[in-house]
Amino acid sequence: QVLLVESGGGLVQAGGSLRLSCAASGRTFNKYAMGWFRQAPGKEREFAGSINWNGGSTYYGDSVKGRFTISRDNAKNTVYLQMNSLNPEDTAVYYCAARYTGYSDYSPRELKEYNYWGQGTQVTVSS
């Protein structure tokens, strides 16, 4: 059982940077793969990035590859999404998600593969 709470969203100018955080409860955080998704108004939820239990394996959606970086600090039960070179198309509600994997290198990229979700945090990029 994992409770996820996102923070760090806000308003930023195009070309700027922002770092999102997701704090997780539970005593087995290091056995969960973590993911970041985003959803703009009227659009489907989109994969942004994922990371396996120890950070050794990461994946990114094509729209954010090279600009966003996902990382985790298991000692702090926290996963991060560093977002650089932001543009207005990055405006969305950003969600973190968790999936129990044990000590495997699996880091899912599909919505249906995640069991737990945070409430989301709004990111708005002005032009």
Contacts in CASP RR format, 6 or more apart in sequence:
PFRMAT RR
TARGET T0000
AUTHOR 0000-0000-0000
METHOD contacts of the structure
MODEL  1
QVLLVESGGGLVQAGGSLRLSCAASGRTFNKYAMGWFRQAPGKEREFAGS
INWNGGSTYYGDSVKGRFTISRDNAKNTVYLQMNSLNPEDTAVYYCAARY
TGYSDYSPRELKEYNYWGQGTQVTVSS
1 26 0 8 1.000
1 116 0 8 1.000
2 24 0 8 1.000
2 25 0 8 1.000
2 26 0 8 1.000
2 29 0 8 1.000
2 32 0 8 1.000
2 98 0 8 1.000
2 116 0 8 1.000
3 24 0 8 1.000
3 25 0 8 1.000
3 26 0 8 1.000
3 116 0 8 1.000
4 22 0 8 1.000
4 23 0 8 1.000
4 24 0 8 1.000
4 25 0 8 1.000
4 96 0 8 1.000
4 97 0 8 1.000
4 98 0 8 1.000
4 116 0 8 1.000
4 117 0 8 1.000
4 118 0 8 1.000
4 119 0 8 1.000
5 22 0 8 1.000
5 23 0 8 1.000
5 24 0 8 1.000
5 118 0 8 1.000
5 119 0 8 1.000
6 20 0 8 1.000
6 21 0 8 1.000
6 22 0 8 1.000
6 94 0 8 1.000
6 95 0 8 1.000
6 96 0 8 1.000
6 118 0 8 1.000
6 119 0 8 1.000
6 120 0 8 1.000
6 121 0 8 1.000
7 20 0 8 1.000
7 21 0 8 1.000
7 22 0 8 1.000
7 23 0 8 1.000
7 121 0 8 1.000
8 18 0 8 1.000
8 19 0 8 1.000
8 20 0 8 1.000
8 21 0 8 1.000
8 121 0 8 1.000
9 18 0 8 1.000
9 20 0 8 1.000
9 94 0 8 1.000
9 121 0 8 1.000
9 122 0 8 1.000
9 123 0 8 1.000
10 18 0 8 1.000
10 121 0 8 1.000
10 122 0 8 1.000
10 123 0 8 1.000
10 124 0 8 1.000
11 124 0 8 1.000
11 125 0 8 1.000
11 126 0 8 1.000
12 18 0 8 1.000
12 86 0 8 1.000
12 123 0 8 1.000
12 124 0 8 1.000
12 125 0 8 1.000
12 126 0 8 1.000
13 125 0 8 1.000
13 126 0 8 1.000
14 86 0 8 1.000
14 87 0 8 1.000
14 88 0 8 1.000
14 125 0 8 1.000
14 126 0 8 1.000
14 127 0 8 1.000
15 84 0 8 1.000
15 85 0 8 1.000
15 86 0 8 1.000
15 87 0 8 1.000
15 125 0 8 1.000
16 84 0 8 1.000
16 85 0 8 1.000
16 86 0 8 1.000
16 125 0 8 1.000
17 82 0 8 1.000
17 83 0 8 1.000
17 84 0 8 1.000
17 85 0 8 1.000
17 86 0 8 1.000
18 83 0 8 1.000
18 86 0 8 1.000
18 123 0 8 1.000
19 80 0 8 1.000
19 81 0 8 1.000
19 82 0 8 1.000
19 83 0 8 1.000
20 36 0 8 1.000
20 80 0 8 1.000
20 81 0 8 1.000
20 83 0 8 1.000
20 94 0 8 1.000
20 96 0 8 1.000
20 121 0 8 1.000
20 123 0 8 1.000
21 78 0 8 1.000
21 79 0 8 1.000
21 80 0 8 1.000
22 34 0 8 1.000
22 36 0 8 1.000
22 78 0 8 1.000
22 79 0 8 1.000
22 80 0 8 1.000
22 81 0 8 1.000
22 96 0 8 1.000
22 118 0 8 1.000
23 76 0 8 1.000
23 77 0 8 1.000
23 78 0 8 1.000
24 32 0 8 1.000
24 34 0 8 1.000
24 77 0 8 1.000
24 78 0 8 1.000
24 79 0 8 1.000
24 98 0 8 1.000
25 77 0 8 1.000
26 77 0 8 1.000
28 100 0 8 1.000
29 74 0 8 1.000
29 77 0 8 1.000
30 53 0 8 1.000
30 54 0 8 1.000
30 74 0 8 1.000
31 53 0 8 1.000
31 100 0 8 1.000
31 101 0 8 1.000
31 102 0 8 1.000
31 103 0 8 1.000
32 53 0 8 1.000
32 98 0 8 1.000
32 99 0 8 1.000
32 100 0 8 1.000
32 101 0 8 1.000
32 102 0 8 1.000
33 50 0 8 1.000
33 51 0 8 1.000
33 52 0 8 1.000
33 53 0 8 1.000
33 98 0 8 1.000
33 99 0 8 1.000
33 100 0 8 1.000
33 101 0 8 1.000
33 106 0 8 1.000
33 107 0 8 1.000
33 108 0 8 1.000
34 50 0 8 1.000
34 51 0 8 1.000
34 70 0 8 1.000
34 72 0 8 1.000
34 79 0 8 1.000
34 96 0 8 1.000
34 97 0 8 1.000
34 98 0 8 1.000
34 99 0 8 1.000
34 107 0 8 1.000
35 48 0 8 1.000
35 49 0 8 1.000
35 50 0 8 1.000
35 51 0 8 1.000
35 70 0 8 1.000
35 79 0 8 1.000
35 96 0 8 1.000
35 97 0 8 1.000
35 98 0 8 1.000
35 107 0 8 1.000
35 108 0 8 1.000
35 114 0 8 1.000
36 48 0 8 1.000
36 49 0 8 1.000
36 50 0 8 1.000
36 68 0 8 1.000
36 70 0 8 1.000
36 79 0 8 1.000
36 81 0 8 1.000
36 94 0 8 1.000
36 95 0 8 1.000
36 96 0 8 1.000
36 97 0 8 1.000
37 45 0 8 1.000
37 46 0 8 1.000
37 47 0 8 1.000
37 48 0 8 1.000
37 49 0 8 1.000
37 94 0 8 1.000
37 95 0 8 1.000
37 96 0 8 1.000
37 97 0 8 1.000
37 111 0 8 1.000
38 45 0 8 1.000
38 46 0 8 1.000
38 48 0 8 1.000
38 90 0 8 1.000
38 92 0 8 1.000
38 93 0 8 1.000
38 94 0 8 1.000
38 95 0 8 1.000
38 123 0 8 1.000
39 45 0 8 1.000
39 46 0 8 1.000
39 92 0 8 1.000
39 93 0 8 1.000
39 95 0 8 1.000
40 46 0 8 1.000
40 91 0 8 1.000
40 92 0 8 1.000
40 93 0 8 1.000
43 92 0 8 1.000
45 95 0 8 1.000
45 111 0 8 1.000
46 61 0 8 1.000
46 63 0 8 1.000
46 92 0 8 1.000
47 61 0 8 1.000
47 109 0 8 1.000
47 110 0 8 1.000
47 111 0 8 1.000
48 60 0 8 1.000
48 61 0 8 1.000
48 64 0 8 1.000
48 68 0 8 1.000
48 70 0 8 1.000
48 81 0 8 1.000
48 94 0 8 1.000
49 58 0 8 1.000
49 59 0 8 1.000
49 60 0 8 1.000
49 61 0 8 1.000
49 64 0 8 1.000
49 68 0 8 1.000
49 70 0 8 1.000
49 81 0 8 1.000
49 109 0 8 1.000
50 58 0 8 1.000
50 59 0 8 1.000
50 70 0 8 1.000
50 107 0 8 1.000
50 108 0 8 1.000
50 109 0 8 1.000
51 57 0 8 1.000
51 58 0 8 1.000
51 70 0 8 1.000
51 71 0 8 1.000
51 72 0 8 1.000
51 79 0 8 1.000
51 107 0 8 1.000
52 58 0 8 1.000
52 101 0 8 1.000
52 104 0 8 1.000
52 105 0 8 1.000
52 106 0 8 1.000
52 107 0 8 1.000
53 101 0 8 1.000
53 102 0 8 1.000
53 103 0 8 1.000
53 104 0 8 1.000
53 105 0 8 1.000
54 74 0 8 1.000
54 103 0 8 1.000
55 71 0 8 1.000
55 72 0 8 1.000
56 105 0 8 1.000
57 105 0 8 1.000
57 107 0 8 1.000
58 70 0 8 1.000
58 107 0 8 1.000
59 107 0 8 1.000
59 109 0 8 1.000
60 66 0 8 1.000
60 68 0 8 1.000
60 70 0 8 1.000
61 109 0 8 1.000
63 89 0 8 1.000
64 83 0 8 1.000
64 90 0 8 1.000
67 83 0 8 1.000
67 84 0 8 1.000
67 85 0 8 1.000
67 86 0 8 1.000
68 81 0 8 1.000
68 82 0 8 1.000
68 83 0 8 1.000
68 84 0 8 1.000
69 81 0 8 1.000
69 82 0 8 1.000
69 84 0 8 1.000
70 79 0 8 1.000
70 80 0 8 1.000
70 81 0 8 1.000
70 82 0 8 1.000
71 79 0 8 1.000
71 80 0 8 1.000
71 82 0 8 1.000
72 78 0 8 1.000
72 79 0 8 1.000
72 80 0 8 1.000
73 79 0 8 1.000
73 80 0 8 1.000
79 96 0 8 1.000
81 94 0 8 1.000
81 96 0 8 1.000
83 90 0 8 1.000
83 123 0 8 1.000
86 123 0 8 1.000
86 125 0 8 1.000
87 125 0 8 1.000
88 125 0 8 1.000
88 126 0 8 1.000
88 127 0 8 1.000
89 125 0 8 1.000
90 123 0 8 1.000
90 125 0 8 1.000
91 123 0 8 1.000
91 124 0 8 1.000
91 125 0 8 1.000
92 123 0 8 1.000
93 120 0 8 1.000
93 121 0 8 1.000
93 122 0 8 1.000
93 123 0 8 1.000
94 120 0 8 1.000
94 121 0 8 1.000
94 122 0 8 1.000
94 123 0 8 1.000
95 117 0 8 1.000
95 118 0 8 1.000
95 119 0 8 1.000
95 120 0 8 1.000
96 117 0 8 1.000
96 118 0 8 1.000
96 120 0 8 1.000
97 114 0 8 1.000
97 115 0 8 1.000
97 116 0 8 1.000
97 117 0 8 1.000
97 118 0 8 1.000
98 114 0 8 1.000
98 115 0 8 1.000
98 116 0 8 1.000
98 117 0 8 1.000
99 108 0 8 1.000
99 113 0 8 1.000
99 114 0 8 1.000
99 115 0 8 1.000
99 116 0 8 1.000
100 115 0 8 1.000
101 107 0 8 1.000
108 114 0 8 1.000
END
